[in-house]
Structures are given as structure tokens and as C-alpha cells.
């Protein structure tokens, strides 16, 4: 996804028809200080009255939710990995590991290799170019004046078009309800001048809320600090307006490649080819109509 800034993010609220909208707001999630406490998950559920989604562990460390969905608007991922690649273990076995405040570590008794946990609180990306908005036939999905994307559950008819349209697999229809649900970035709280529930509950400030351009500058500084400490794979994800979704309204600082966290490396807006496809369809329809008219005229001669 790239690490560096490339200009301000588009004023999506103005493009959506808001006159003189406020500065675009969003999330910056710094996974390097996430401790996996799940306070964000709990706060999100309590404030938004999101149904519980099970307490049985999935066999994936302490992860009981698995992924984002209709009843999981914040999902804390737990990834266990060796600190050093196996092929480098012999050379590095005698080298003390650098102090790493960014992740918890433990020692594997069988190999002697050091392990670490990568933790990340995932959420809807509130895309600049949001395919879910493009395909919603009822207007249930809307862009707010803050630039975020929310579902109006009283307008949703449960068609489900938004589900496959999302490149991140965020939106889901709730079982037993039929309507689609996802993170609203606590629109009711932010409209009253409060921070989203997840950011308020986060004890390490891993989840930060504020003006997106300001958060992007803060993220750049944090990235530079981590890279100077030896975190060579540290990178920003979703911060660039020239990526496949036009930049995310919720972006991340990762300590490894996006795939490690279950994120697509190069997401694209799934409706990017719709204008071209409609053009082809219109051309094909015109050709068929012309042939039909020609055939009709020839038949009358």
C-alpha cells in the first residue's frame, strides 16, 4: 500500500452534496501498541447494542470473533509468529533480540527461537470510493458530513448487494434479521462532540480518532520512529489517496505485511468498472435495436 503521504484526502462529504462540511474525520489504528485487551470490542458492543457473537474460542489464540461482521464491528486479530525467519535462526541465535515495546514476546522451548504476538483492532475502512454506496438500491448506505459511511438500518431492505461489493468483507447481513450492519464510527457520539466508544475505551491509545489529515501526519512520525528502532517491515496501510479505494477513512500502522493480519494487500473498489460496463451494455443494446429496426424495415419491402 505504500508508506508515504501523497497529498490530502478528497473532500468526500462535499462531493456527496454537503455544503461547507467539516474536516474529514476518521480512525488511525497503531497496531504496534495494541495489547489485545478487546476493550474496543466490548465498548463497541455496549454502546451500539450489537448482539453478542459467541464466546467459544476458535482455536486461534484468544480470538473468539474471527472476523468483522454484522455483530462484530471491531475485531481484534491475534497473530503469533517467529521473530526471526527459520533460515536466519542459526546466525541470529546468539544475537540478543532488540528491545521491542511494540509487541509481546515469548520463547519457544523446542527451537529456542523468539516468538511475538501481532495484534490489531480491525474495523470498517470508511472508503473514499465506497463500492457499498454505489450498489445500494435504497439509499440505506450514506456518506455523512464527516466523510464516514453508515448504514441506515431502518432503510435497509436486506438485498445484500453491499456484502460482495465490499473489498474488505466488512459488511454482513445479520442472521435472523436480514439487514446489513457495520461500524458507524459512532455517528451518534461524534455528532455530540464525543469520541467513538472504541477509541474512548482503548487503554494504550492504539485507536486514535480525529481529523484524517492530522492523523496521517501523526502516523508518519510514528512510522519513522518504529523503523529507526529496527521494525523494517512496519508500514502504513490505507493512508494513500492514490490506492485502489482512494484512501481509507480508517487506516493502520502494521508491523508486517497486510496479508499477515488478514487484510488484502491491494484492495480496489469493486465497482470501478461499472461505468465502462454500462457503456458496453448501452452500445450492445443500441446495436441490437439497430439490427431489429433494419430487419423490420427489410421485411416490409
Secondary structure, 3 states (H helix, E strand, C coil): CCCCCCCCCCCHHHHCCCCCCCCCEEEEEEHHHCCCCCHHHHHHHHHHCCCCCCCCCCCECCECCCCCECCECCEEEEEEEECCCHHHHHHHCCCCCCCCCCCCEEECCCCCCEEEEEEEEECCCCCCCCHHHHHCCCCCEEECCCCCEEECCCCCCCCCHHHHHCCCCCCEECCCCCCEECCCCCHHHHCCCCCCHHHHHCCCCCEEEEEHHHHHHHHHHHHHHHHHCCCCCCEEECCCCCCECCCCCEEEEECCCHHHHCCCCCCECCCCCHHHHHHHHHHHHHHHHHHHHHHHHHHHC
